[in-house]
Amino acid sequence: MSDLQPVGVVGAGWVGLVTAACFAELGHTVVARDIVQEKVDALDRGELTFHEPGLADLLSQNRERLTFTTDIADVLETAKLLFVCVDTPPTYSGDADLSRVRSVVDDLRSDGDHVLVMKSTVPAGTGETIRRDLPGLAYVSCPEFLKEGTAIKDFMNPERVVVGADAEHGEAGDLVEELYRPLGGEMVRTDVASAEMIKLASNAFLATKISFINEIANVCEEVGADVGEVALGMGLDSRIGPAFLKAGIGFGGSCFPKDVNALKMLAGNTGYHFQLLNAVIEVNELQKRRVVGKLQKHLGSLVGKRIALLGLAFKPDTDDMREASSLVLSARLQGEGAEVVAFDPVAAKGAEGLLGSVTMADSALGALDGADAVVLVTEWAEFSDLDWTEAASQMARPLLIDGRNFLDPETLHAAGFTYEGIGKSVSSSAPVA
Ligand SMILES: NC(=O)c1ccc[n+]([C@@H]2O[C@H](COP(=O)([O-])OP(=O)(O)OC[C@H]3O[C@@H](n4cnc5c(N)ncnc54)[C@H](O)[C@@H]3O)[C@@H](O)[C@H]2O)c1
């Protein structure tokens, strides 16, 4: 066993497994618990149940320091620090569903010798409630800021580590700080409620930037400006910065939609009406649907038209379909009577059953075969390398709506496409019949 502090992880999903693999890489013994037996069996066999670049290799390189179990007792016996990484999905009301968190807390009821380190994203006030229920338990809030697709790099090179511990649990906070110190990054020591708010406010602010630039894009289309140029010019102002100023067909994923809603509901539950977040959410919902109008502008009625979707995952380098824009878009297209065919390099399997009667193609070119239009939904790198001249020749009409402003309009134009992005003018090589 290593001299370093053993680490317990509860919940072996995106955050939990990355946390487990990265602490093991740093030399810690890690015991990770999940309640899904098949997941634990797969991990024991060295298999991942989701797509995250580099994670399978990191787990295998550190296999001797990692144990996977369904039994919480294994975690409690080995580790003092318990990193809680369970999912906190939205409820029907939009509030965060804390039932998994509560179930972990129930497992700890009789225990007084552990530190609960909350990495799950929870509403501000959750830590206080748990501490009221379990006065003997040391509690630290340590929200996670990793991004799917670059999760390992994000975890190993944090810009900041937030450690929220109230005065009576300062030593527990010190233990967590010590664990993260080798990773560098700014250490933010604060109280529990502020740490919880830092996470929610950060996600809400990033989502606000996206909805803001999407509204600017929509105005650009009206006034003949190019949102790419506008974002570049804006982002050079250090008070604004270039990140998250990419116009497109809206944000999705397991975090932004639910966390923005959860913050809005959290505010509402205290009697405060968070008006700005209502607009952020509404703009995002409408943005996904605007593609339908763009297609109708070129094709008229979509009844019987074959529309290809390139990419389904909420962003590239992940197979995560939670709140993906493709879900809304495919439903709207089918609602307009279109026949929808889709391709995604890794998310197709997980998307089955979520997309109604969408046909899954085996390749990007296969999806485009005979299509009246193609919508680029997820900016997978391989789509920029597609033979677009070949693609145009296979389509019934070479019309492309670039939902992420990802492809080069000149290349598409030269290949014979009518190209329309988000927030820029239409470039056309030939009239669409
Ligand atoms: N995915 C991200 O990019 C990301 C980034 C930052 C923060 N977060 C937050 O981290 C938390 C986890 O997110 P995720 O994407 O890893 O979720 P996930 O759904 O991928 O994983 C959660 C795991 O917890 C397991 N689980 C549920 N109840 C359990 C219990 N009682 N004991 C043990 N395991 C249990 C589930 O079976 C699942 O494997 C959420 O609160 C999320 O908002 C996620």
The ligand as an SDF file (V2000), in Angstrom:
LIG
                    3D

 44 48  0  0  0  0  0  0  0  0999 V2000
  -20.0710   14.9910  -16.4270 N   0  0  0  0  0  0  0  0  0  0  0  0
  -19.4640   16.1530  -16.2710 C   0  0  0  0  0  0  0  0  0  0  0  0
  -18.8770   16.7040  -17.2020 O   0  0  0  0  0  0  0  0  0  0  0  0
  -19.4570   16.8420  -14.9330 C   0  0  0  0  0  0  0  0  0  0  0  0
  -18.5540   17.8750  -14.6930 C   0  0  0  0  0  0  0  0  0  0  0  0
  -18.5540   18.5140  -13.4560 C   0  0  0  0  0  0  0  0  0  0  0  0
  -19.4680   18.1290  -12.4810 C   0  0  0  0  0  0  0  0  0  0  0  0
  -20.3560   17.1250  -12.7480 N   0  0  0  0  0  0  0  0  0  0  0  0
  -21.2880   16.7310  -11.6920 C   0  0  0  0  0  0  0  0  0  0  0  0
  -20.7780   15.5480  -11.0790 O   0  0  0  0  0  0  0  0  0  0  0  0
  -21.8520   14.6750  -10.6880 C   0  0  0  0  0  0  0  0  0  0  0  0
  -21.6770   13.3310  -11.3690 C   0  0  0  0  0  0  0  0  0  0  0  0
  -21.7920   13.5290  -12.7700 O   0  0  0  0  0  0  0  0  0  0  0  0
  -21.4190   12.3770  -13.8010 P   0  0  0  0  0  0  0  0  0  0  0  0
  -21.5160   12.9830  -15.1600 O   0  0  0  0  0  0  0  0  0  0  0  0
  -20.1730   11.7190  -13.3650 O   0  0  0  0  0  0  0  0  0  0  0  0
  -22.6480   11.3860  -13.5700 O   0  0  0  0  0  0  0  0  0  0  0  0
  -22.8020    9.8930  -14.0990 P   0  0  0  0  0  0  0  0  0  0  0  0
  -24.2470    9.6660  -14.2690 O   0  0  0  0  0  0  0  0  0  0  0  0
  -21.8740    9.6600  -15.2620 O   0  0  0  0  0  0  0  0  0  0  0  0
  -22.2430    9.0020  -12.8910 O   0  0  0  0  0  0  0  0  0  0  0  0
  -22.8800    8.8910  -11.6470 C   0  0  0  0  0  0  0  0  0  0  0  0
  -22.6280    7.4830  -11.1300 C   0  0  0  0  0  0  0  0  0  0  0  0
  -23.0670    7.4000   -9.7810 O   0  0  0  0  0  0  0  0  0  0  0  0
  -23.6140    6.1110   -9.5960 C   0  0  0  0  0  0  0  0  0  0  0  0
  -24.4370    6.1130   -8.3710 N   0  0  0  0  0  0  0  0  0  0  0  0
  -25.6810    6.5840   -8.1670 C   0  0  0  0  0  0  0  0  0  0  0  0
  -26.0460    6.4360   -6.8840 N   0  0  0  0  0  0  0  0  0  0  0  0
  -24.9860    5.8590   -6.2430 C   0  0  0  0  0  0  0  0  0  0  0  0
  -24.7340    5.4400   -4.9050 C   0  0  0  0  0  0  0  0  0  0  0  0
  -25.6270    5.5990   -3.9300 N   0  0  0  0  0  0  0  0  0  0  0  0
  -23.5410    4.8730   -4.6200 N   0  0  0  0  0  0  0  0  0  0  0  0
  -22.6020    4.6940   -5.5960 C   0  0  0  0  0  0  0  0  0  0  0  0
  -22.8070    5.0640   -6.8860 N   0  0  0  0  0  0  0  0  0  0  0  0
  -23.9790    5.6300   -7.1970 C   0  0  0  0  0  0  0  0  0  0  0  0
  -24.3590    5.8380  -10.8750 C   0  0  0  0  0  0  0  0  0  0  0  0
  -24.6340    4.4640  -11.0570 O   0  0  0  0  0  0  0  0  0  0  0  0
  -23.3770    6.3990  -11.8920 C   0  0  0  0  0  0  0  0  0  0  0  0
  -22.4710    5.4220  -12.3390 O   0  0  0  0  0  0  0  0  0  0  0  0
  -23.1390   15.4080  -11.0660 C   0  0  0  0  0  0  0  0  0  0  0  0
  -23.5910   16.1310   -9.9560 O   0  0  0  0  0  0  0  0  0  0  0  0
  -22.6790   16.3710  -12.1630 C   0  0  0  0  0  0  0  0  0  0  0  0
  -23.4870   17.5160  -12.2420 O   0  0  0  0  0  0  0  0  0  0  0  0
  -20.3690   16.4540  -13.9360 C   0  0  0  0  0  0  0  0  0  0  0  0
  1  2  1  0
  2  3  2  0
  2  4  1  0
  4  5  1  0
  4 44  2  0
  5  6  2  0
  6  7  1  0
  7  8  2  0
  8  9  1  0
  8 44  1  0
  9 10  1  0
  9 42  1  0
 10 11  1  0
 11 12  1  0
 11 40  1  0
 12 13  1  0
 13 14  1  0
 14 15  2  0
 14 16  1  0
 14 17  1  0
 17 18  1  0
 18 19  2  0
 18 20  1  0
 18 21  1  0
 21 22  1  0
 22 23  1  0
 23 24  1  0
 23 38  1  0
 24 25  1  0
 25 26  1  0
 25 36  1  0
 26 27  1  0
 26 35  1  0
 27 28  2  0
 28 29  1  0
 29 30  1  0
 29 35  2  0
 30 31  1  0
 30 32  2  0
 32 33  1  0
 33 34  2  0
 34 35  1  0
 36 37  1  0
 36 38  1  0
 38 39  1  0
 40 41  1  0
 40 42  1  0
 42 43  1  0
M  CHG  2   8   1  16  -1
M  END
$$$$
